[in-house]
Amino acid sequence: MKRLLIGALLSLASLSIVLFPEEVQASYEKAWDFVCEWDCGIAHFEPEYGGYTVHGYSSSFYSMLPVSEAEAANWAYYDYWLPAGCSGFSTVFSQTVCLDTAFFHGVGAWHEFSRLYWDYSDDELACKVISERAAARDPNSPFAEGWKNRDNALASLGYCQ
């Protein structure tokens, strides 16, 4: 029901511009561009528990899948960006780590990882979260190398050490 309501609202092209301020929209678009580099498109890998996936949305977890990349971007704003609180961070890098972690690992994982470093600066927190999410994964997974590449690409945006 939520998706139907959001879809109806977002079908009005001009409405998406009014939904959030310009600076938040620009930050979100940059963060989404990173996520989309890794998750956009259609995938179905038998060993992956997500099953058939469209723009990062898995048929194993969602009853409806986005019909376009733009629709996935709109869904991700409401499903991940807002619940994770990504716009509350001060840099595009920390916002990107927030969105990527929430999208890739879940909003709960983002909150779990980030709360460990709340007393750090936003960018330091982001670098620490990248390390935490890497440490939490199964190194023997058939996707371990791809996940490591994604983390390295993300870390390079913020010059993490």
Rosetta blueprint (number, residue, H / E / L):
1 M L
2 K H
3 R H
4 L H
5 L H
6 I H
7 G H
8 A H
9 L H
10 L H
11 S L
12 L L
13 A L
14 S L
15 L H
16 S H
17 I H
18 V H
19 L L
20 F L
21 P L
22 E H
23 E H
24 V H
25 Q H
26 A H
27 S H
28 Y H
29 E H
30 K H
31 A H
32 W H
33 D H
34 F H
35 V H
36 C H
37 E H
38 W H
39 D H
40 C L
41 G L
42 I E
43 A E
44 H L
45 F L
46 E L
47 P L
48 E L
49 Y L
50 G L
51 G L
52 Y L
53 T E
54 V E
55 H L
56 G L
57 Y E
58 S E
59 S L
60 S L
61 F L
62 Y L
63 S L
64 M L
65 L L
66 P L
67 V L
68 S L
69 E H
70 A H
71 E H
72 A H
73 A H
74 N H
75 W H
76 A H
77 Y H
78 Y H
79 D H
80 Y H
81 W H
82 L H
83 P H
84 A H
85 G L
86 C H
87 S H
88 G H
89 F L
90 S L
91 T L
92 V H
93 F H
94 S H
95 Q H
96 T H
97 V H
98 C H
99 L H
100 D H
101 T H
102 A H
103 F H
104 F H
105 H H
106 G L
107 V H
108 G H
109 A H
110 W H
111 H H
112 E H
113 F H
114 S H
115 R H
116 L L
117 Y L
118 W L
119 D L
120 Y L
121 S L
122 D H
123 D H
124 E H
125 L H
126 A H
127 C H
128 K H
129 V H
130 I H
131 S H
132 E H
133 R H
134 A H
135 A H
136 A L
137 R L
138 D L
139 P L
140 N L
141 S L
142 P L
143 F L
144 A H
145 E H
146 G H
147 W H
148 K H
149 N H
150 R H
151 D H
152 N H
153 A H
154 L H
155 A H
156 S H
157 L H
158 G L
159 Y L
160 C L
161 Q L
